[in-house]
Amino acid sequence: MPVTMTSPPRERAEPERRPAPRTRRRSHGGRRRRALTGAAYAAPTAVMVGLFFLVPLGLVVWMSLHRWPLLGKPTLNVPNNYAGVADNELVVSAAWFTLKYTAIMTVLLFVVAFGLALLVQHRRPGVGFLRAAFFLPMAVGFASASLLFLGLLSDEIGPVNDLLSWLGVVDGYVSWTSGSAGSALGSAVVLVLWRFAGFNMLILLTGLQAIPVDVYEAARIDGASRWQTFRRITLPLMRPTIALVLTLMSTGSLLAFDQFWILTRGGPDNSTTSLVMVIYREAFIRLDLGSAAGISVVLLAVLLVFNAVQFGVLRRRSE
Amino acid sequence: MNLRGLRLAAVVTAGLLAVTACGNGTAPDSTTASADDGATLTLWTRAATESVSKALADAYNATHRNKVEVTAYPNEEYPAKLASAAGAKALPDLFAADVVFAAQYASQGLWADVTERFAAFPAKDSVAPSHVKAATWDGRNFAVPHTIDMSVMLYDKDLYAKAGLDPEKPPATLREFAGHARKIDQLGGEVNGTYFGGNCGGCVEFTLWPSVWAAGGEVLDADGRKAKVDSTEMAEVFALYRSLYEDGVAAPASKDEAGPTWLGALQGGKVGIAPGPSAWLGAMEAKGVKVGVAPITGITGGESTFVGGDTIGIGATSGKAAQAWDFLAWTMSDEAQVEVVAKSKGVPTRTDLASNRYSSADPRLVTINSLVSKGRTPYAQNFNASFNDSQSPWLQTVRGALFGDAGKALTEGNSAITKSLQQG
């Protein structure tokens, strides 16, 4: 639209067309009004994005260049906050753990969510109930869900250990959330699977149901097996949905906080300390807002690269 | 632009000016007006101290025109809540904080300077000195004691009797404590000799450091800039607790105890003797445990305690400093300390009120109160990040010393803690 508005009115310069200035002014005014109306429609979103995303983003970048006390005047200390990121041993171990967690979580969550979506894909008796049951954990707030698991898995107050020892699986005292690095990570993974599998199932289900039935029928007539149908039809046509779900999962995992903050406190021995927990520690325990902002900017850059690569790969494939 | 645009710009500018004016609109501190002028004061505290803060506020509100409104936040979230409020220049009129964090808050200027006001307080010399020092930065006072909680040995008199020990003869040395714990552990069943918070930096410093101090050792230098946890005294204390865990005398959950279920474990009547907060005496008795109280001792004798609790100061952004000080001065008065704090079995923040008409009724309270003068409050600007936080180098040191390679953990931990103490 702006291109047509700014294109030079070559023919209009001819003298015999002169009597049309009023019309031209009117149409110009109309276009302008339309543009203004469009801008007005977009304004609320633009204001929200500007106020709650762009301004804070700018502030974080600005903060990361300063020593920023809670009260009092900030002083420029570039590049200390960024140099400190590399020196911080906790950042290094947390970055490594966060990547490991993201890989494990994305794979497991995708497999479980896709499996559930395939399970409840077709209308059959009881499918409505199953869909609701799988989605229901999403109704519990994530922090509340983490607390719920902390209680359930607790040796003191939870039923899980009693049940497992009754079944003969465990013997004596077991601490799932802080006994060992593996069990702490495992309990967080189970929590996230329980809480988010249903939600991702729902997104995948909409993708599955968008595939036209005739395509499947044609394949069946051609004598394609179930596996062939899945590989040659379901997967390729699901690509955009899978891209969305994988992006949501990996971004969510890279920004993991609640589950570790509440369930494992980052332990045992810092083995489940995520990057966002380190940012929290810098800002609210060490009260070093500049350093926290520095790590946040680095994490944001990593996220951008991650998503760009992911989208690039998936877009190329779908082309 | 046109007239409409100009008008809009004018309205927006006026609005922004109004908002700015509101932001700076805190009333100036009027020193001429009476300090008890019916002002409403906001007070923030953490959940652990809520009951004391509320009791003090209620008693003050009943006899004053000013009104103090207490808001409590969950312990773990409280430091973040304070930091956010400070960043937004919206601190409450009064806020309390764990005494070990006081130096950090004072250095960040979150509390208003109360040096002159405190100097004019009549009984200032008997206000818990370790707390006052903890909230001092660059020679200026920023906060006063709010509650005192000390670490003591808490033991189950019934289990003592069952194990053939004298319930009226608590251990006089840390070695004796280990012996008693082993004997009680032999009762078997669900009973364990002792219990500790092996995955909680704050719990370990609170209960193990007094044994180091009692033996004449140090954990930190006076400025809180250098760690001394690689001392022989510290190593001996860790070794003793480690052997209790390895021999199964300490409950297996001790390794993973991060704090939340610590009280629950001691309340269950299944632990013989364990160091813990004096403030839990009432909570344990409420569950039917017959609790004995004794000082924490060194390996071969001596006694000490960690004088914990909360300090309270005036929010640096408050415009009601005079009224807020009126409340603070009242909380340190004889009336508040005896009729509110001591009456509810709390430890008075004034050393001259250690023995009062309520404490004399319970000899255990006399034991606790008398420890204030023997105890210490460690002082360091970066205390939270170095010792209490779940990601602190101290917690890593503790885990190594109790469950891993002890020698390496203490040496490496000492330099990591020192580095953390000197940061920023």
Chai-1 contact restraints between the chains, C-beta under 6 A:
chainA,res_idxA,chainB,res_idxB,connection_type,confidence,min_distance_angstrom,max_distance_angstrom,comment,restraint_id
A,L70,B,A86,contact,1.0,0.0,6.0,A-B,restraint_1
A,L70,B,G87,contact,1.0,0.0,6.0,A-B,restraint_2
A,L70,B,Q108,contact,1.0,0.0,6.0,A-B,restraint_3
A,L71,B,A86,contact,1.0,0.0,6.0,A-B,restraint_4
A,L71,B,G109,contact,1.0,0.0,6.0,A-B,restraint_5
A,L71,B,A316,contact,1.0,0.0,6.0,A-B,restraint_6
A,E156,B,T261,contact,1.0,0.0,6.0,A-B,restraint_7
A,E156,B,G264,contact,1.0,0.0,6.0,A-B,restraint_8
A,Y173,B,P252,contact,1.0,0.0,6.0,A-B,restraint_9
A,S175,B,D256,contact,1.0,0.0,6.0,A-B,restraint_10
A,S178,B,N199,contact,1.0,0.0,6.0,A-B,restraint_11
A,S178,B,D256,contact,1.0,0.0,6.0,A-B,restraint_12
A,R265,B,A258,contact,1.0,0.0,6.0,A-B,restraint_13
A,R265,B,S390,contact,1.0,0.0,6.0,A-B,restraint_14
A,G266,B,S390,contact,1.0,0.0,6.0,A-B,restraint_15
A,G266,B,Q391,contact,1.0,0.0,6.0,A-B,restraint_16
A,D269,B,R399,contact,1.0,0.0,6.0,A-B,restraint_17
A,N270,B,Q391,contact,1.0,0.0,6.0,A-B,restraint_18
A,T273,B,Q391,contact,1.0,0.0,6.0,A-B,restraint_19
A,R281,B,Q391,contact,1.0,0.0,6.0,A-B,restraint_20
A,F284,B,P79,contact,1.0,0.0,6.0,A-B,restraint_21
A,F284,B,A80,contact,1.0,0.0,6.0,A-B,restraint_22
A,F284,B,A83,contact,1.0,0.0,6.0,A-B,restraint_23
A,I285,B,N384,contact,1.0,0.0,6.0,A-B,restraint_24
A,I285,B,A385,contact,1.0,0.0,6.0,A-B,restraint_25
A,I285,B,D389,contact,1.0,0.0,6.0,A-B,restraint_26
A,R286,B,A385,contact,1.0,0.0,6.0,A-B,restraint_27
A,L287,B,A83,contact,1.0,0.0,6.0,A-B,restraint_28
A,L287,B,Q108,contact,1.0,0.0,6.0,A-B,restraint_29
A,D288,B,G424,contact,1.0,0.0,6.0,A-B,restraint_30
